[in-house]
Amino acid sequence: MSRYDVNAANTNRQVRFLIEPANANDRDAALFGMLKGSAPSYPHYGQLAATPTANQELAQLRTSLVIRALNNYNISVEVALADDSAPTGGITATAAPALLLTFETDEQGEYFNQLWTGDTTLDKHLVTDIVDGVGVGGMTTPKTKPGLQTLLDSLADVSFDGGSTGPFGDLSNGGAVVLPDGQTTAAAPVLDDAGGGVGGGVSGLVVSWLAQ
């Protein structure tokens, strides 16, 4: 699956993906959050000064879980709060309606669309399940691995109270989500997977490749 791209003198090895609500009605400026701010080490610029509320803890929890799920094949080299495709607006140092994840995979091809080399009007990188015909050991059936959207949808069952509530999908619909420390959110942004989404899954989120 290794490739070597020389499309231009300034070839960029980075591949960027946007994660946002699948349902346009669920777009909320406080959906994702970073309580420590954007700096990975001290000083934590943009760090929340006050004690976080349960809703702010949920926003950070959603951010952390999405990153863990989508880092299955590669470690992201950038995680940033972002606006969604609406855009909704209201981005602050600690909260936003969408997430941006960047991987250095353009030359390795984990998400590369094999049809792109013949038609560059297509998406160069895909979020669908990965059909891998390499290393099948003489078998005629290629391996299929979960793509980024499937990995994202695996979060739909996350729950910290035995399946009654959760940060994603239908489990979040009441806006009252029980957190790992026992707190319960109040009127928190929901991620309803029903209606309004194009390509979104049961997690209530959709991931899309951002053309460079």
N, CA and C of each residue as an Amber inpcrd file, in Angstrom:
protein
   636
   0.8220000  -1.2090000   0.0000000   0.0000000   0.0000000   0.0000000
   0.8580000   1.2620000   0.0000000   2.1570000   1.0940000  -0.0850000
   3.0400000   2.2580000  -0.0710000   3.0610000   2.9080000  -1.4530000
   2.9580000   4.2450000  -1.4670000   2.9740000   4.9710000  -2.7410000
   3.9190000   6.1540000  -2.6070000   4.2720000   6.7140000  -3.7600000
   5.1580000   7.8760000  -3.7620000   4.5250000   8.9430000  -4.6380000
   4.1190000  10.0360000  -4.0400000   3.4310000  11.0970000  -4.7710000
   4.4000000  12.1950000  -5.1840000   4.3940000  12.5270000  -6.4550000
   5.1360000  13.6880000  -6.9420000   4.1980000  14.4350000  -7.8820000
   3.1410000  14.9980000  -7.2980000   2.1520000  15.7050000  -8.1080000
   2.5190000  17.1670000  -8.3140000   3.3250000  17.6900000  -7.4280000
   3.7250000  19.0910000  -7.5090000   4.9620000  19.2780000  -6.6510000
   5.6180000  20.4140000  -6.8330000   6.8440000  20.6770000  -6.0800000
   6.5670000  20.7760000  -4.5860000   5.3610000  21.1910000  -4.2450000
   5.0340000  21.3710000  -2.8300000   4.0650000  20.2910000  -2.3570000
   4.2780000  19.0460000  -2.7670000   3.3980000  17.9510000  -2.3870000
   3.2400000  17.8880000  -0.8730000   2.0040000  17.8440000  -0.4360000
   1.6910000  17.8240000   0.9890000   1.3630000  16.3980000   1.4010000
   2.0580000  15.8690000   2.3880000   1.8230000  14.5000000   2.8340000
   0.6640000  14.3930000   3.8070000   0.1060000  15.5110000   4.2040000
  -0.9400000  15.4860000   5.2120000  -2.3230000  15.3120000   4.5900000
  -3.1540000  14.5330000   5.2770000  -4.5310000  14.2780000   4.8710000
  -5.4350000  14.7280000   6.0060000  -6.4470000  15.5240000   5.6900000
  -7.2770000  16.1350000   6.7290000  -8.7150000  15.6420000   6.6130000
  -9.3260000  15.4070000   7.7800000 -10.6990000  14.9430000   7.8370000
 -11.4960000  15.8050000   8.8170000 -12.7440000  16.0950000   8.4450000
 -13.6350000  16.8810000   9.2870000 -14.6750000  15.9560000   9.9060000
 -14.8870000  16.0770000  11.2010000 -15.8950000  15.2990000  11.9230000
 -16.9470000  16.2690000  12.4350000 -18.2000000  16.0410000  12.0350000
 -19.2880000  16.9420000  12.3920000 -20.5820000  16.1550000  12.5520000
 -21.6440000  16.7670000  13.1160000 -22.9230000  16.0640000  13.2410000
 -23.4840000  15.6780000  11.8810000 -24.0150000  14.4600000  11.7980000
 -24.6450000  14.0250000  10.5550000 -25.9670000  14.7460000  10.3400000
 -26.6270000  15.0700000  11.4160000 -27.9050000  15.7720000  11.3650000
 -27.6530000  17.2660000  11.5170000 -28.0500000  18.0430000  10.5210000
 -27.8230000  19.4880000  10.5720000 -28.4880000  20.1250000  11.7840000
 -29.5490000  19.5100000  12.2680000 -30.2530000  20.0640000  13.4290000
 -29.4470000  19.9110000  14.7160000 -28.4310000  19.0630000  14.6990000
 -27.6280000  18.8180000  15.9000000 -26.3750000  19.6820000  15.9640000
 -26.1940000  20.5520000  15.0120000 -24.9950000  21.3880000  15.0200000
 -25.0700000  22.3770000  16.1750000 -24.0400000  22.3250000  16.9950000
 -24.0270000  23.1150000  18.2170000 -22.5960000  23.5540000  18.5010000
 -22.4180000  24.8110000  18.8490000 -21.0780000  25.3540000  19.0510000
 -20.3550000  24.7430000  20.2360000 -21.0830000  24.0220000  21.0960000
 -20.4520000  23.4350000  22.2740000 -20.3850000  21.9150000  22.1910000
 -20.3980000  21.3810000  20.9890000 -20.4310000  19.9340000  20.8230000
 -19.1080000  19.2800000  21.2240000 -17.9930000  19.8330000  20.7540000
 -16.6600000  19.3310000  21.0870000 -15.9300000  20.3680000  21.9360000
 -15.0070000  19.9000000  22.7560000 -14.2830000  20.8310000  23.6000000
 -12.8980000  20.3490000  23.9490000 -12.0530000  21.2940000  24.3350000
 -10.6950000  21.0030000  24.8030000 -10.4510000  21.8240000  26.0590000
 -10.5750000  21.1970000  27.2100000 -10.4900000  21.9220000  28.4730000
  -9.0900000  22.4680000  28.7310000  -8.0670000  21.7930000  28.1910000
  -6.6870000  22.2400000  28.3800000  -6.2430000  23.2270000  27.3130000
  -7.1380000  23.5740000  26.3800000  -6.7430000  24.4700000  25.3050000
  -6.0350000  23.7290000  24.1960000  -5.4280000  24.4670000  23.2840000
  -4.8600000  23.8680000  22.0730000  -3.3930000  23.4710000  22.2020000
  -2.7150000  23.9050000  23.2550000  -1.2940000  23.5810000  23.4060000
  -1.1260000  22.1940000  24.0130000  -0.2210000  21.3490000  23.4700000
  -0.0470000  20.0040000  23.9740000   0.7470000  19.9300000  25.2770000
   1.4100000  21.0080000  25.6380000   2.2160000  21.0080000  26.8570000
   2.1710000  22.4030000  27.4860000   2.6740000  22.4910000  28.6990000
   2.6420000  23.7530000  29.4310000   3.4610000  24.8250000  28.7150000
   3.0150000  26.0850000  28.6700000   1.7400000  26.5830000  29.1820000
   0.5820000  26.2220000  28.2650000  -0.5630000  25.8450000  28.8520000
  -1.7210000  25.4100000  28.0770000  -2.5530000  26.6250000  27.6530000
  -2.1660000  27.2180000  26.5180000  -2.8830000  28.3990000  26.0300000
  -4.3320000  28.0520000  25.7320000  -5.2500000  28.8790000  26.2330000
  -6.6650000  28.6480000  26.0130000  -7.2880000  27.6980000  27.0080000
  -6.5460000  27.3210000  28.0560000  -7.0770000  26.4040000  29.0600000
  -8.2630000  27.0330000  29.7840000  -9.2810000  26.2010000  30.0440000
 -10.4380000  26.6680000  30.7860000 -10.0130000  27.0400000  32.2040000
 -10.3470000  28.2520000  32.6230000  -9.9000000  28.7420000  33.9220000
 -10.7860000  28.2560000  35.0600000 -12.0810000  28.1870000  34.8210000
 -13.0180000  27.8100000  35.8810000 -13.1710000  26.2880000  35.9370000
 -13.8420000  25.8070000  36.9540000 -14.1510000  24.3800000  37.0580000
 -15.1170000  24.0100000  35.9380000 -14.8060000  23.0120000  35.1370000
 -15.6920000  22.6800000  34.0140000 -17.0440000  22.1730000  34.4820000
 -18.0710000  22.5460000  33.7310000 -19.4020000  22.0300000  33.9980000
 -19.5060000  20.6050000  33.4420000 -20.5830000  19.9180000  33.7720000
 -20.7900000  18.5680000  33.2490000 -20.8890000  18.5890000  31.7300000
 -21.5030000  19.6150000  31.1700000 -21.6130000  19.7180000  29.7110000
 -20.2620000  19.9390000  29.0590000 -19.4030000  20.7220000  29.7040000
 -18.0540000  20.9230000  29.1680000 -17.2340000  19.6470000  29.2790000
 -17.4290000  18.8870000  30.3390000 -16.7600000  17.5910000  30.4670000
 -17.2080000  16.6510000  29.3440000 -18.4920000  16.6800000  28.9990000
 -19.0060000  15.8550000  27.9090000 -18.3630000  16.2490000  26.5800000
 -18.2100000  17.5410000  26.3480000 -17.5920000  18.0080000  25.1110000
 -16.1510000  17.5030000  24.9880000 -15.4040000  17.5490000  26.0980000
 -14.0400000  17.0320000  26.0930000 -14.0420000  15.5170000  25.9200000
 -14.9750000  14.8330000  26.5650000 -15.0720000  13.3760000  26.4500000
 -15.3420000  12.9660000  25.0070000 -16.2520000  13.6530000  24.3440000
 -16.5260000  13.3630000  22.9370000 -15.2780000  13.5590000  22.0790000
 -14.5560000  14.6360000  22.3300000 -13.3240000  14.8890000  21.5770000
 -12.3330000  13.7430000  21.7630000 -12.1170000  13.3530000  23.0020000
 -11.1350000  12.3090000  23.2990000 -11.5260000  10.9700000  22.6770000
 -12.8040000  10.6130000  22.7560000 -13.2550000   9.3250000  22.2300000
 -13.1830000   9.2760000  20.7020000 -13.5200000  10.3790000  20.0450000
 -13.4210000  10.4290000  18.5820000 -11.9680000  10.2690000  18.1420000
 -11.0620000  10.9430000  18.8270000  -9.6410000  10.8380000  18.4790000
  -9.1570000   9.3980000  18.6460000  -9.5230000   8.7690000  19.7560000
  -9.1080000   7.3880000  20.0010000  -9.6490000   6.4440000  18.9310000
 -10.9030000   6.6420000  18.5370000 -11.5160000   5.7570000  17.5500000
 -10.8690000   5.9100000  16.1790000 -10.5900000   7.1370000  15.7640000
 -10.0830000   7.3760000  14.4150000  -8.5670000   7.2400000  14.3090000
  -7.8890000   7.0660000  15.4290000  -6.4370000   6.8350000  15.3980000
  -6.1080000   5.3440000  15.3070000  -7.0420000   4.5590000  14.8400000
  -6.8750000   3.1150000  14.7930000  -5.7270000   2.6830000  13.8850000
  -5.5670000   3.3500000  12.7310000  -4.5320000   2.9750000  11.7670000
  -3.3400000   3.9200000  11.7870000  -3.5700000   5.1550000  12.1700000
  -2.5100000   6.1630000  12.1900000  -2.7120000   7.0910000  13.3790000
  -1.6110000   7.6150000  13.8930000  -1.6860000   8.6020000  14.9590000
  -1.8240000   9.9840000  14.3200000  -2.8350000  10.7130000  14.7000000
  -3.0550000  12.0350000  14.1190000  -1.9310000  12.9810000  14.5200000
  -1.5250000  13.8140000  13.5690000  -0.4670000  14.7860000  13.8250000
  -1.0370000  16.1550000  14.1550000  -2.3450000  16.2940000  13.9970000
  -3.0180000  17.5390000  14.3820000  -4.4440000  17.2170000  14.7960000
  -4.8460000  17.7900000  15.9100000  -6.2400000  17.7390000  16.3500000
  -6.6330000  19.1770000  16.6470000  -7.7180000  19.6420000  16.0200000
  -8.1010000  21.0330000  16.2130000  -9.6080000  21.1690000  16.2550000
 -10.0800000  22.1140000  17.0550000 -11.4880000  22.4810000  17.0230000
 -11.7440000  23.2370000  15.7260000 -12.9210000  22.9920000  15.1260000
 -13.1870000  23.5790000  13.8170000 -14.6590000  23.9270000  13.6750000
 -14.9490000  24.6950000  12.6480000 -16.3370000  24.9590000  12.3110000
 -16.8620000  23.8100000  11.4610000 -18.1630000  23.6180000  11.4570000
 -18.7330000  22.5730000  10.6230000 -18.9640000  23.1260000   9.2160000
 -19.5810000  22.3270000   8.3560000 -19.7370000  22.7230000   6.9610000
 -20.8950000  23.6800000   6.7410000 -21.6190000  24.0610000   7.8120000
 -22.7650000  24.9640000   7.6670000 -22.3730000  26.3880000   7.2440000
 -21.4860000  27.1370000   7.8920000 -20.8780000  26.8720000   9.1970000
 -21.7560000  27.3820000  10.3410000 -21.5760000  26.7900000  11.5070000
 -22.3450000  27.1920000  12.6720000 -21.6930000  28.3740000  13.3810000
 -20.3610000  28.3800000  13.4050000 -19.6560000  29.4750000  14.0640000
 -19.5600000  29.2720000  15.5600000 -19.0560000  30.2770000  16.2250000
 -18.9640000  30.2290000  17.6720000 -17.7770000  29.4430000  18.1870000
 -16.7020000  29.3240000  17.4040000 -15.5140000  28.6030000  17.8570000
 -14.7840000  29.4240000  18.9110000 -14.4470000  28.7710000  20.0170000
 -13.6440000  29.4080000  21.0520000 -12.4100000  28.5460000  21.2930000
 -11.6110000  28.9430000  22.2610000 -10.4060000  28.1720000  22.5750000
 -10.7470000  26.8150000  23.1570000 -11.9620000  26.6720000  23.7130000
 -12.3080000  25.4260000  24.4040000 -13.5290000  24.7120000  23.8440000
 -14.1960000  25.2610000  22.8240000 -15.4040000  24.6100000  22.3150000
 -15.6400000  24.9410000  20.8410000 -16.2640000  23.9790000  20.1250000
 -16.5640000  24.1660000  18.7070000 -17.5660000  23.1100000  18.2450000
 -18.1930000  23.3270000  17.0910000 -19.1750000  22.3680000  16.5840000
 -18.5880000  21.2050000  15.7930000 -17.2930000  21.2230000  15.5180000
 -16.6900000  20.1530000  14.7100000 -15.2360000  19.9550000  15.1170000
 -14.6670000  18.8390000  14.6400000 -13.2650000  18.5180000  14.8960000
 -12.5280000  18.3500000  13.5780000 -11.2580000  18.7210000  13.5770000
 -10.3920000  18.5080000  12.4220000  -9.2560000  17.5880000  12.8340000
  -9.1010000  16.4750000  12.1190000  -8.0070000  15.5350000  12.3740000
  -7.1210000  15.4560000  11.1390000  -5.8110000  15.5010000  11.3650000
  -4.8550000  15.4470000  10.2750000  -3.9180000  14.2620000  10.4660000
  -3.7140000  13.4920000   9.3920000  -2.7910000  12.3560000   9.3900000
  -1.7570000  12.5590000   8.2920000  -0.5420000  12.0620000   8.5200000
   0.4830000  12.1040000   7.4730000   0.4310000  10.7980000   6.6870000
  -0.6060000  10.6710000   5.8670000  -0.8440000   9.3940000   5.1820000
  -1.0000000   9.5340000   3.6760000  -0.7280000  10.7120000   3.1320000
  -0.9500000  10.8820000   1.6980000  -0.0380000   9.9870000   0.8660000
   1.1680000   9.7120000   1.3510000   2.1070000   8.8770000   0.6080000
   2.0450000   7.4080000   1.0280000   1.3650000   7.1100000   2.1250000
   1.2650000   5.7280000   2.5770000  -0.0060000   5.0600000   2.0640000
  -1.0710000   5.8270000   1.9400000  -2.2470000   5.3430000   1.2570000
  -3.2420000   4.5350000   2.0520000  -3.2790000   4.6790000   3.3760000
  -4.2700000   3.9280000   4.1460000  -5.6990000   4.2260000   3.7030000
  -5.9680000   5.4770000   3.3620000  -7.3160000   5.8720000   2.9750000
  -7.4020000   6.2270000   1.4840000  -6.3530000   5.9230000   0.7440000
  -6.2490000   6.3350000  -0.6590000  -7.2990000   5.6540000  -1.5260000
  -7.9290000   6.4340000  -2.3790000  -8.9160000   5.9420000  -3.3400000
  -8.1840000   5.4520000  -4.5900000  -8.1770000   4.1420000  -4.8130000
  -7.4360000   3.5700000  -5.9390000  -7.9260000   4.0960000  -7.2900000
  -9.1760000   4.5470000  -7.3650000  -9.7220000   5.0550000  -8.6290000
  -9.2560000   6.4780000  -8.9220000  -8.6830000   7.1380000  -7.9100000
  -8.2870000   8.5320000  -8.0880000  -7.2000000   8.7010000  -9.1410000
  -6.3040000   7.7380000  -9.2570000  -5.2090000   7.8570000 -10.2200000
  -5.7260000   7.9250000 -11.6520000  -6.9110000   7.3720000 -11.9020000
  -7.4890000   7.4450000 -13.2400000  -8.4750000   8.5730000 -13.4120000
  -8.9470000   9.1300000 -12.2970000  -9.9230000  10.2150000 -12.3480000
  -9.7210000  11.1060000 -11.1350000  -8.9700000  12.1610000 -11.2980000
  -8.6220000  13.0230000 -10.1660000  -9.7600000  13.9490000  -9.7550000
 -10.9150000  13.8300000 -10.4020000 -12.0830000  14.5740000  -9.9310000
 -12.7380000  13.8590000  -8.7440000 -12.3620000  12.6010000  -8.5280000
 -12.8870000  11.8370000  -7.3980000 -12.1720000  12.2460000  -6.1150000
 -12.7540000  11.8900000  -4.9750000 -12.0720000  12.1150000  -3.7070000
 -10.7910000  11.2990000  -3.6810000  -9.6950000  11.9330000  -3.3160000
  -8.4180000  11.2260000  -3.2840000  -8.3390000  10.2470000  -2.1180000
  -9.0320000  10.5660000  -1.0380000  -9.0310000   9.7070000   0.1470000
 -10.4690000   9.4270000   0.5640000 -10.7080000   8.2120000   1.0680000
 -12.0550000   7.7530000   1.3760000 -12.2260000   7.5040000   2.8770000
 -13.4720000   7.5710000   3.3120000 -13.7950000   7.2810000   4.7070000
 -14.5930000   5.9760000   4.8200000 -14.8560000   5.3520000   3.6760000
 -15.6040000   4.0990000   3.6570000 -14.7020000   2.9400000   4.0680000
 -15.3030000   1.7560000   4.2410000 -14.5320000   0.5830000   4.6350000
 -13.4270000   0.2870000   3.6280000 -12.3020000  -0.2070000   4.1250000
 -11.0990000  -0.4060000   3.3240000 -11.0400000  -1.8460000   2.8280000
 -11.0800000  -2.0090000   1.5140000 -10.9510000  -3.3360000   0.9120000
  -9.4900000  -3.5350000   0.5510000  -8.8430000  -4.4740000   1.2130000
  -7.4000000  -4.6690000   1.1030000  -7.1090000  -6.0180000   0.4530000
  -6.6220000  -5.9870000  -0.7990000  -6.2920000  -7.2230000  -1.4990000
  -4.8540000  -7.6420000  -1.3400000  -4.0870000  -6.8840000  -0.5260000
  -2.6750000  -7.1980000  -0.3300000  -2.5230000  -8.1640000   0.8480000
  -1.7160000  -9.1890000   0.6820000  -1.4220000 -10.1000000   1.7760000
  -2.5480000 -11.0440000   2.1170000  -3.3330000 -11.4520000   1.1030000
  -4.4410000 -12.3720000   1.3730000  -3.9760000 -13.8210000   1.3820000
  -2.6870000 -14.0660000   1.1230000  -2.1290000 -15.4160000   1.2300000
  -2.6950000 -16.4070000   0.2350000  -2.9300000 -15.9560000  -0.9790000
  -3.4560000 -16.8490000  -1.9960000  -4.9670000 -16.9530000  -2.0010000
  -5.6160000 -16.3790000  -1.0200000  -7.0830000 -16.3960000  -0.9690000
  -7.6360000 -15.4660000  -2.0560000  -8.7900000 -15.7660000  -2.5470000
  -9.3870000 -14.9350000  -3.5950000 -10.2370000 -13.8130000  -3.0400000
 -10.5510000 -13.8700000  -1.7540000 -11.4040000 -12.8630000  -1.1380000
 -10.5550000 -11.8210000  -0.4140000 -10.6280000 -10.5690000  -0.8130000
  -9.8370000  -9.5370000  -0.1270000 -10.3490000  -9.2890000   1.2860000
  -9.4880000  -8.7490000   2.1080000  -9.8700000  -8.3950000   3.4650000
 -10.5930000  -7.0430000   3.4650000 -11.5860000  -6.9170000   4.2960000
 -12.2720000  -5.6350000   4.4550000 -12.0970000  -5.1730000   5.8920000
 -11.5400000  -3.9660000   6.0380000 -11.2900000  -3.3980000   7.3570000
 -12.1980000  -2.1930000   7.5730000 -12.5680000  -1.9270000   8.8080000
 -13.4310000  -0.7760000   9.0820000 -12.7730000   0.5190000   8.6130000
 -13.5010000   1.3140000   7.8520000 -13.0220000   2.6270000   7.4570000
 -13.2950000   3.6430000   8.5460000 -12.9750000   4.9000000   8.2890000
 -13.1070000   5.9340000   9.3130000 -14.5530000   6.1160000   9.7730000
 -15.5210000   6.0320000   8.8370000 -16.9140000   6.1980000   9.2540000
 -17.3620000   5.0400000  10.1390000 -16.9550000   3.8250000   9.8080000
 -17.3190000   2.6780000  10.6360000 -16.6770000   2.7710000  12.0120000
 -15.4220000   3.2240000  12.0590000 -14.7610000   3.4110000  13.3490000
 -15.5030000   4.4580000  14.1810000 -15.9600000   5.5100000  13.5130000
 -16.7120000   6.5560000  14.2020000 -18.0290000   6.0070000  14.7360000
 -18.6810000   5.1820000  13.9410000 -19.9700000   4.6210000  14.3470000
 -19.8400000   3.6210000  15.4970000 -18.6430000   3.0920000  15.6990000
 -18.4470000   2.1530000  16.8080000 -18.6510000   2.8290000  18.1600000
 -18.6640000   4.1630000  18.1670000 -18.8480000   4.9110000  19.4090000
 -20.3070000   4.9710000  19.8490000 -21.2280000   4.5310000  18.9960000
 -22.6580000   4.6650000  19.3040000 -23.0580000   3.9360000  20.5760000
 -22.3380000   2.8770000  20.9200000 -22.7040000   2.0750000  22.0880000
 -21.9700000   2.4810000  23.3620000 -21.1420000   3.5080000  23.3010000
 -20.4150000   3.9390000  24.4990000 -21.3990000   4.4490000  25.5500000
 -21.2780000   3.9130000  26.7350000 -22.1650000   4.3230000  27.8250000
 -21.4500000   4.1210000  29.1490000 -21.7570000   4.9880000  30.1130000
 -21.1500000   4.8880000  31.4340000 -22.1890000   4.5980000  32.5170000
 -23.4000000   4.2220000  32.0770000 -24.4390000   3.8520000  33.0370000
 -25.1860000   2.6040000  32.5870000 -24.4710000   1.7110000  31.9020000
 -25.0690000   0.4400000  31.5200000 -25.9390000   0.4840000  30.2860000
 -25.7990000   1.5200000  29.4820000 -26.5380000   1.5720000  28.2210000
 -27.7810000   2.4350000  28.2340000 -28.0230000   3.1500000  29.2950000
 -29.1960000   4.0340000  29.3420000 -28.9370000   5.3490000  28.6200000
 -27.7610000   5.9120000  28.8390000 -27.3800000   7.1490000  28.1530000
 -25.9550000   7.0000000  27.6440000 -25.5540000   7.9190000  26.7670000
 -24.2030000   7.8830000  26.2370000 -23.8960000   9.1490000  25.4620000
 -22.6360000   9.3950000  25.1500000 -22.2480000  10.6280000  24.4650000
 -22.6610000  10.6990000  22.9980000 -22.9730000   9.5460000  22.3710000
 -23.1930000   9.5160000  20.9250000 -24.5210000   8.8620000  20.5590000
 -25.0040000   9.2150000  19.3590000 -26.1650000   8.5570000  18.7940000
 -27.4140000   8.6710000  19.6520000 -28.2730000   7.6590000  19.5480000
 -29.5550000   7.6790000  20.2530000 -29.3970000   7.7870000  21.7640000
 -28.3000000   7.2930000  22.3030000 -28.1100000   7.3340000  23.7600000
 -27.9690000   8.7630000  24.2870000 -27.6920000   9.7120000  23.3810000
 -27.5130000  11.1000000  23.8160000 -28.7760000  11.9380000  23.6690000
 -29.8430000  11.3460000  23.1500000 -30.9970000  12.1380000  22.7280000
 -31.6890000  12.9200000  23.8270000 -31.6220000  12.4710000  25.0540000
 -32.2870000  13.2020000  26.1210000 -31.5450000  14.4390000  26.5800000
 -30.2650000  14.5560000  26.1890000 -29.4650000  15.6910000  26.6430000
 -28.9410000  15.5260000  28.0520000 -29.3500000  14.4330000  28.7220000
 -28.8740000  14.1340000  30.0790000 -28.0260000  12.8780000  30.0030000
 -26.7120000  13.0610000  29.9220000 -25.7690000  11.9600000  29.7290000
 -24.9720000  11.7480000  31.0070000 -24.9650000  10.5270000  31.4920000
 -24.1890000  10.2010000  32.6850000 -22.7200000  10.0640000  32.2880000
 -21.8470000  10.7620000  32.9970000 -20.4210000  10.7820000  32.7060000
 -19.6840000   9.7540000  33.5590000 -18.4160000   9.4620000  33.2310000
 -17.6690000   8.4510000  33.9950000 -17.5760000   8.7340000  35.4890000
 -17.5660000  10.0170000  35.8790000 -17.4490000  10.3480000  37.3010000
 -18.7950000  10.4220000  38.0030000 -19.8810000  10.0700000  37.2820000
 -21.1960000  10.0610000  37.8940000 -22.0210000  11.3190000  37.6770000
 -21.3900000  12.3910000  37.1820000 -22.1520000  13.6020000  36.8860000
 -23.1380000  13.3190000  35.7510000 -24.2010000  14.1070000  35.7050000
 -25.1700000  14.0110000  34.6160000 -25.3100000  15.3710000  33.9570000
 -25.2080000  15.4100000  32.6390000 -25.3370000  16.6720000  31.9110000
 -26.7890000  17.1260000  31.9050000 -26.9890000  18.4090000  31.6130000
 -28.3330000  18.9730000  31.5330000 -28.4860000  19.7060000  30.2090000
 -29.4380000  19.2560000  29.3860000 -29.7050000  19.8820000  28.0830000
 -28.4350000  19.9800000  27.2470000 -27.6240000  18.9480000  27.2840000
 -26.3870000  18.9300000  26.5020000 -26.6940000  18.7330000  25.0200000
 -25.8020000  19.1860000  24.1200000 -25.9990000  18.9530000  22.6920000
 -26.1280000  17.4570000  22.4040000 -27.0960000  17.1020000  21.5660000
 -27.3380000  15.6940000  21.2570000 -26.7580000  15.3440000  19.8920000
 -26.6220000  14.0540000  19.6470000 -26.1460000  13.5430000  18.3610000
 -27.1220000  12.4740000  17.8820000 -28.2620000  12.9280000  17.4250000
 -29.3140000  12.0300000  16.9530000 -28.9480000  11.5420000  15.5540000
 -28.9140000  10.2110000  15.3700000 -28.5310000   9.6800000  14.0650000
 -29.6880000   9.6700000  13.0730000 -30.8790000  10.0860000  13.4730000
 -32.0470000  10.0050000  12.5930000 -32.2540000  11.2990000  11.8180000
 -32.2520000  11.1840000  10.4870000 -32.6330000  12.3060000   9.6420000
 -31.5980000  13.4020000   9.5180000 -31.6580000  14.0960000   8.4140000
 -30.8470000  15.2890000   8.2040000 -29.4130000  15.0510000   7.8040000
 -28.9510000  13.8170000   7.8280000 -27.5500000  13.5430000   7.5390000
 -27.3520000  12.8770000   6.1930000 -26.2110000  13.1280000   5.5980000
 -25.8360000  12.4670000   4.3530000 -24.5990000  11.6470000   4.6340000
 -24.7280000  10.3320000   4.6680000 -23.5770000   9.4770000   4.9160000
 -23.2530000   9.2870000   6.3760000 -24.0590000   9.8740000   7.2630000
 -23.7980000   9.7450000   8.6790000 -24.2570000   8.4040000   9.2100000
 -23.6550000   7.9700000  10.2810000 -23.9820000   6.6750000  10.8430000
 -24.6350000   6.7790000  12.1970000 -24.6640000   5.6570000  12.8860000
 -25.4060000   5.5660000  14.1410000 -24.7720000   6.3570000  15.2750000
 -23.5390000   6.7960000  15.1210000 -22.9170000   7.6220000  16.1540000
 -23.4790000   9.0380000  16.1590000 -24.1940000   9.4080000  15.0960000
 -24.6840000  10.7690000  14.9620000 -23.6500000  11.7100000  14.3790000
 -22.4830000  11.1740000  14.0180000 -21.4050000  11.9740000  13.4380000
 -21.0600000  11.4670000  12.0530000 -20.5420000  12.3520000  11.2380000
 -20.0700000  11.9730000   9.9030000 -18.6590000  12.5160000   9.7250000
 -17.8000000  11.7220000   9.0910000 -16.4300000  12.1510000   8.8180000
 -16.2660000  12.2960000   7.3140000 -15.5830000  13.3480000   6.8890000
 -15.3840000  13.5880000   5.4620000 -13.9640000  14.0800000   5.2050000
 -13.4430000  13.6870000   4.0410000 -12.1070000  14.1310000   3.6450000
 -12.1740000  15.5540000   3.1470000 -11.2100000  16.3740000   3.5520000
 -11.1240000  17.7540000   3.0900000 -10.0780000  17.8430000   1.9810000
 -10.5150000  18.2090000   0.7960000  -9.6020000  18.3190000  -0.3350000
  -8.5420000  19.3730000  -0.0360000  -7.3040000  19.0750000  -0.3940000
  -6.1880000  19.9990000  -0.1340000  -6.2120000  21.1290000  -1.1550000
